Amino acid sequence: MPTKPTKPKTTKRPRRTTRRKKNARVSRIVLFTVGFILLLFFGLYGLNYLKQNASSNYLGKRLSATEVDNLIKGVDRSLTGAFFEAGISSKNIESKKVFNKEEGNLTWEYKDIKISPEKGVTSKKVKKILQDSVIEEYPVEYKFESGKNSLVTFIRINDITTHKIKFEFDKQIKSQATKEKPKKVAKTNQQKKVEKALTTKNTKKKEAANSKKEAITNAYPKSKIVIIVDDLGMNKKPIDQLLQIQAPITFAVLPNLPYSSYAAEKADKKGWDVILHMPMEPKESSGYTAVDAGDNALLVGLPKDAILTRLNNNLSSVPHVKGVNNHMGSKFMENSELTELILKDLKKKDLLFVDSKTSGQSKGYETALRLGMKTAQRDMFLDHSAKDSKHVKEQLRKLIEISKKKGYAVGICHPYPGTLKALSEMMPEINKEVEVVSISNIINSGNKLGRN
């Protein structure tokens, strides 16, 4: 009998091997996914870190000496704006040392600055303003070191340290502690009687004098005051705040800053005067160096044709200018020959000149009068860095009193927060007592008004 063919035996693969392969494949996928996520995370973190510490235009790029120099100048300008915003003025700068440093083929200016801010300026405020301006705007590396009552800021450009700025806040505490209350001395009954009699007598005299004064004052038109706001052009916010004030403020605009043209255009559109706030060389004793005055500043050591070139370049950079006043310039304005040089040029252009009187020995005003120019000079500075609005209001009242004595007065201030607050809050009161006018209104009404 034929036998049935037998089927070949098949061996079944164990399920364990298949599972192993599947598990290995899943593990590889998981590991790859986790690795990709980690790579993405650290990549984004690194990019964010670099973005915070350097501009993308400079990543991986070695800067030339010219590029480093231009960046340092830009940082200097931004620092000046940051100091103003924080309420720090030249009077708060304890010392400023400038050293020439050299590394390889690179030479640069290293600045070591010590600042003692006034009450109200905190470490937190300074740090935020520096981060929002200098650090945000420029490709710099930075480091903050906080002490008990101090803050040290280091700024580096392209692996070299360019600035060390130390803020010491302990003087605020010391000045507070040294204030002593006056001791009260007990007065005798006899002293009290004498004082009461004198007070009554003086009160009657004042009332009689005031009634006469009031009768005389009412017979004449209001006296005038001019309010010039210096240092405009670095930031947009204070410009917009000033434009809301109900009085013609005179805008003194710094040249070649991010919002210089914006400030001039907006002021001119409102019919307000625009003058060039011309950078000029200060004395080092003022706490600033020539570099701090800004690019294209007028320097005593420059040739005369270079001085005139700088003057005219700066004039052309700000639209609608009716004249000039000096930014810093305590050294330049004491030089009679150079002062006359620039004023003759301004006179040819029919531009007015306001002497900011940053030096008691300034030759600006007297030279302008001698040349027959349209001119005036500052009567008062209305603010002082971190002083609050109360101080500015007191200064404004003093300015009003000056104007009532001689018919007009010129006050200069800066776009500090306290100053802007004081001007805004006090303007209705000011408008009742005097007329606020632009600088050209005072000067154009006759040279005799310019005389103090």
C-alpha positions in Angstrom: 0.0 0.0 0.0 1.3 3.4 -0.9 2.2 5.4 2.1 0.9 8.9 2.7 3.5 11.6 2.3 4.4 13.0 5.6 4.4 16.8 6.1 7.7 18.3 7.1 7.8 19.3 10.7 7.8 23.1 11.2 9.4 24.6 14.2 7.5 27.5 15.8 9.6 30.6 16.6 9.3 31.6 20.2 7.2 34.7 20.8 9.9 36.0 23.2 12.3 36.9 20.4 9.7 38.9 18.5 8.8 40.8 21.6 12.5 41.6 22.2 12.8 43.1 18.7 9.6 45.1 19.1 10.8 46.4 22.5 14.2 47.3 21.2 12.6 49.3 18.3 10.3 51.1 20.7 13.3 51.9 23.0 15.2 53.3 20.1 12.3 55.5 19.1 11.8 56.8 22.7 15.5 57.5 23.1 15.7 59.3 19.8 12.6 61.4 20.8 14.0 62.3 24.2 17.4 63.1 22.7 15.8 65.4 20.1 13.7 67.2 22.8 16.8 67.7 25.0 18.8 68.9 22.0 16.0 71.3 21.0 15.7 72.6 24.6 19.4 73.3 25.1 19.6 74.7 21.6 16.8 77.2 22.3 18.2 78.0 25.7 21.6 78.7 24.2 20.1 80.9 21.5 18.1 82.8 24.2 21.3 83.3 26.3 23.2 84.6 23.3 20.3 86.9 22.3 20.4 88.4 25.8 24.1 88.9 25.8 25.0 89.8 22.2 23.4 91.0 19.0 22.9 88.4 16.3 24.9 90.7 13.9 28.0 90.1 16.0 27.7 86.5 16.9 30.9 84.7 16.2 32.4 87.8 14.7 35.7 89.4 15.8 35.2 93.1 15.7 37.7 95.6 14.2 39.2 98.4 16.3 36.8 100.9 14.6 33.8 98.8 15.3 34.8 98.5 19.0 35.4 102.2 19.2 32.0 103.0 17.7 30.3 100.5 20.0 31.9 102.1 23.1 30.7 105.5 22.0 27.2 104.2 21.5 27.3 102.6 24.9 28.5 105.9 26.4 25.6 107.8 24.8 23.1 105.1 26.0 24.6 105.3 29.6 24.1 109.0 29.6 20.4 108.5 28.8 20.1 105.7 31.3 21.6 107.9 34.0 19.1 110.7 33.3 16.2 108.3 33.3 17.4 106.9 36.7 17.7 110.5 38.1 21.5 110.6 38.1 23.3 113.8 37.2 26.9 115.0 37.0 26.8 116.0 40.6 26.2 112.4 41.6 29.4 111.3 39.9 32.1 111.0 42.6 34.9 110.1 40.2 35.5 109.1 36.6 38.8 107.7 35.5 39.6 107.0 31.8 42.5 104.7 30.9 43.8 103.7 27.5 44.1 99.9 27.4 45.8 97.7 24.8 45.5 94.1 23.9 47.1 92.7 20.7 46.3 95.2 17.9 43.4 96.7 19.8 43.5 99.9 21.8 40.4 101.2 23.7 39.3 103.6 26.4 38.4 101.8 29.7 36.1 103.8 32.0 36.0 103.4 35.8 33.1 105.4 37.2 32.0 105.8 40.8 28.5 107.2 41.4 26.7 108.1 44.6 23.0 108.4 43.7 20.7 110.5 45.8 17.8 109.3 47.9 15.1 107.6 45.8 17.5 105.9 43.3 17.7 102.2 44.2 19.8 99.3 43.0 16.8 97.6 41.5 15.9 100.7 39.6 19.4 101.2 38.2 19.7 97.6 37.2 16.4 97.6 35.3 17.1 100.8 33.4 20.6 99.6 32.4 19.0 96.3 31.2 16.3 98.0 29.3 18.6 100.5 27.6 22.3 99.8 27.3 22.1 96.0 27.5 19.1 95.6 25.3 20.3 98.0 22.6 23.9 97.0 22.2 25.9 93.8 21.7 27.5 93.7 25.1 28.2 91.2 27.8 27.3 92.3 31.3 27.7 91.4 34.9 26.2 92.8 38.1 27.8 92.4 41.5 25.5 93.5 44.4 26.8 94.5 47.7 25.1 95.5 50.9 24.6 99.1 49.7 26.3 99.0 46.3 25.9 97.7 42.8 28.9 97.2 40.4 28.2 96.9 36.7 30.8 95.5 34.3 30.3 95.9 30.5 32.3 93.9 28.0 32.5 94.3 24.2 34.1 91.5 22.2 35.8 89.9 25.2 37.3 93.1 26.6 36.0 95.0 29.6 35.2 98.6 28.6 33.2 100.0 31.6 33.1 99.5 35.4 30.4 101.5 37.1 30.1 101.4 40.8 26.9 102.7 42.4 27.3 103.4 46.2 23.9 103.8 48.0 25.4 104.1 51.5 25.7 107.9 51.3 21.9 108.1 51.2 21.7 106.3 54.5 24.6 108.4 56.0 23.0 111.7 55.0 19.7 110.5 56.5 21.4 109.6 59.8 23.3 112.9 60.1 20.1 115.0 60.1 19.5 116.1 63.7 16.3 117.6 65.0 16.9 121.1 66.4 16.8 121.3 70.1 13.8 123.2 71.6 14.8 125.8 74.1 12.1 126.9 76.6 11.2 130.6 76.3 10.4 132.9 79.1 7.0 134.7 79.4 8.7 138.0 78.7 10.3 136.7 75.5 6.9 135.4 74.3 5.3 138.8 74.9 8.1 140.6 72.9 7.8 138.1 70.0 4.0 138.4 69.9 4.3 142.2 69.7 6.9 142.1 66.9 4.9 139.5 64.9 1.7 141.7 65.1 3.7 144.8 63.9 5.4 142.9 61.0 2.1 141.4 59.9 0.5 144.9 59.6 3.5 146.1 57.6 3.3 143.1 55.2 -0.4 143.6 54.7 0.1 147.2 53.8 3.0 146.5 51.5 1.1 143.6 49.8 -2.0 145.8 49.1 0.2 148.4 47.4 2.1 145.8 45.5 -1.2 144.2 44.3 -2.4 147.5 43.1 0.7 148.1 41.1 0.9 144.6 39.7 -2.6 144.6 38.4 -1.9 147.7 36.3 0.6 145.8 34.1 0.3 142.7 31.9 1.6 139.3 33.2 5.3 138.7 33.4 6.7 135.9 31.2 8.7 132.8 31.9 10.5 130.5 29.4 10.9 126.8 30.3 13.6 125.1 28.3 13.9 121.3 28.5 17.4 120.1 27.7 18.8 116.7 26.6 15.9 115.6 24.5 16.3 112.9 21.8 17.5 109.8 23.6 14.1 108.4 24.7 10.6 108.8 23.3 8.5 108.6 26.5 9.5 112.0 28.1 9.0 113.7 24.7 5.4 112.4 24.5 4.8 113.5 28.1 6.1 117.0 27.5 3.8 117.4 24.5 0.8 116.9 26.7 1.6 119.9 28.9 -0.6 122.9 28.2 2.1 125.5 27.7 4.7 126.2 25.0 7.8 124.4 26.2 11.1 125.1 24.4 12.7 121.8 23.2 16.5 121.8 23.4 17.3 118.7 21.3 20.6 116.8 21.3 21.9 115.9 17.8 22.1 112.5 16.1 20.1 110.5 18.7 17.3 108.0 18.0 14.5 110.5 18.7 16.1 113.8 17.9 14.1 114.4 14.7 11.0 113.0 16.3 11.2 115.6 19.1 11.8 118.5 16.8 9.0 117.5 14.4 6.5 117.1 17.1 7.4 120.4 18.9 7.4 122.3 15.6 3.9 120.9 14.7 2.6 122.3 18.0 4.2 125.7 17.3 6.8 125.3 20.0 10.4 126.5 19.6 13.2 124.0 18.8 16.8 124.8 19.6 19.9 122.6 19.1 21.4 121.5 22.4 25.0 121.7 21.1 27.5 119.4 22.8 30.6 121.3 24.0 33.6 120.3 26.0 33.2 120.4 29.8 35.7 120.7 32.6 36.8 117.4 34.0 36.0 118.9 37.5 32.4 118.7 36.5 32.5 114.9 36.6 32.5 114.5 32.8 35.1 114.2 30.1 35.1 115.6 26.6 33.9 112.1 25.4 30.8 112.3 27.5 29.6 115.5 25.8 28.8 113.3 22.7 29.9 112.7 19.2 30.8 115.9 17.2 31.2 117.9 20.4 33.0 121.2 20.1 36.4 120.8 21.7 38.9 123.4 22.7 41.8 121.6 21.0 40.2 121.3 17.6 41.1 123.5 14.6 38.7 126.3 13.9 37.4 124.9 10.6 36.8 121.5 12.3 34.8 123.3 15.1 32.6 125.1 12.5 32.1 121.8 10.5 30.9 120.0 13.6 28.6 122.9 14.5 27.0 122.9 11.1 26.7 119.1 10.9 24.9 119.1 14.2 22.6 122.0 13.1 21.7 120.1 9.9 20.8 117.0 11.9 17.9 118.6 13.8 15.0 120.1 11.8 13.3 123.4 12.6 16.0 124.8 14.8 15.6 128.5 15.7 18.8 128.7 17.7 21.4 127.0 20.0 22.1 126.5 23.6 25.1 124.7 25.1 25.1 121.1 26.4 27.8 120.9 29.1 30.5 123.2 27.7 31.9 124.6 31.0 35.4 124.5 29.4 34.6 125.6 25.8 32.4 128.5 26.8 35.1 130.1 28.9 37.3 130.4 25.8 36.5 133.9 24.4 38.0 133.3 20.9 36.2 130.1 20.2 32.9 131.3 21.6 33.1 134.3 19.3 33.9 132.0 16.4 30.7 129.9 16.7 28.5 132.9 17.6 29.5 134.8 14.5 28.5 131.8 12.5 25.2 131.5 14.2 24.5 135.2 13.7 25.1 134.8 9.9 22.4 132.2 9.9 20.1 134.5 11.9 19.9 132.0 14.8 19.5 132.9 18.4 21.8 131.8 21.3 20.9 130.9 24.9 23.8 130.7 27.3 23.0 127.8 29.7 25.6 129.2 32.1 27.2 125.9 33.0 30.2 127.9 34.1 30.2 131.2 36.1 33.0 132.3 33.7 31.0 131.6 30.5 31.6 134.2 27.7 28.6 133.2 25.7 26.0 135.8 26.8 28.2 138.8 26.9 29.8 138.0 23.5 26.4 137.5 21.9 25.3 140.9 23.2 28.5 142.5 21.9 27.9 141.0 18.5 24.3 142.3 18.5 22.8 138.8 18.4 19.4 137.6 19.6 20.4 136.2 22.9 19.4 135.3 26.5 20.8 133.5 29.4 19.6 131.0 32.0 18.2 132.5 35.3 17.7 129.2 37.1 18.2 125.4 36.8 14.8 124.0 37.9 15.9 120.5 38.7 18.7 118.5 40.1 18.8 114.8 39.1 16.8 112.6 41.5 15.1 115.5 43.4 11.4 114.8 43.5 8.6 117.0 42.0 8.4 119.0 45.3 11.9 120.5 44.7 11.1 121.3 41.1 7.8 123.1 42.1 9.8 125.2 44.6 12.2 126.2 41.9 9.4 127.1 39.6 7.9 129.4 42.2 11.3 131.1 42.5 11.4 131.5 38.7 8.0 133.2 38.8 9.2 135.6 41.5 12.3 136.5 39.3 10.0 137.1 36.3 7.8 139.5 38.3 10.8 141.6 39.3 12.3 142.0 35.8 9.5 141.1 33.5 10.7 137.7 32.3 12.8 134.7 33.5 14.5 131.7 31.8 14.5 128.3 33.5 16.3 125.2 32.2 15.4 121.7 33.3 15.7 118.1 32.1 13.4 115.2 31.3 13.6 113.6 34.7 10.4 111.9 36.0 10.1 114.3 38.9 10.5 117.3 36.6 7.8 116.1 34.2 5.4 115.4 37.1 6.0 118.9 38.5 5.5 120.7 35.2 2.3 118.8 34.5 0.8 119.3 37.9 1.8 122.9 38.4 1.1 124.3 34.9 -2.5 125.5 35.7 -1.1 127.4 38.7 1.8 128.9 36.7 -0.6 130.0 33.9 -2.6 132.0 36.4 0.4 133.9 37.6 2.6 134.4 34.5 2.6 133.8 30.8 4.7 130.8 29.6 6.3 131.6 26.3 8.8 130.1 23.9 12.4 131.5 23.9 12.0 133.3 20.6 9.1 135.3 22.1 11.4 136.8 24.8 14.4 137.4 22.5 12.5 138.7 19.5 10.8 141.4 21.6 14.1 143.2 21.9 17.7 142.7 23.0 17.2 144.8 26.1 15.0 142.0 27.5 18.0 139.7 27.3 19.9 141.8 29.8 20.1 140.7 33.4 
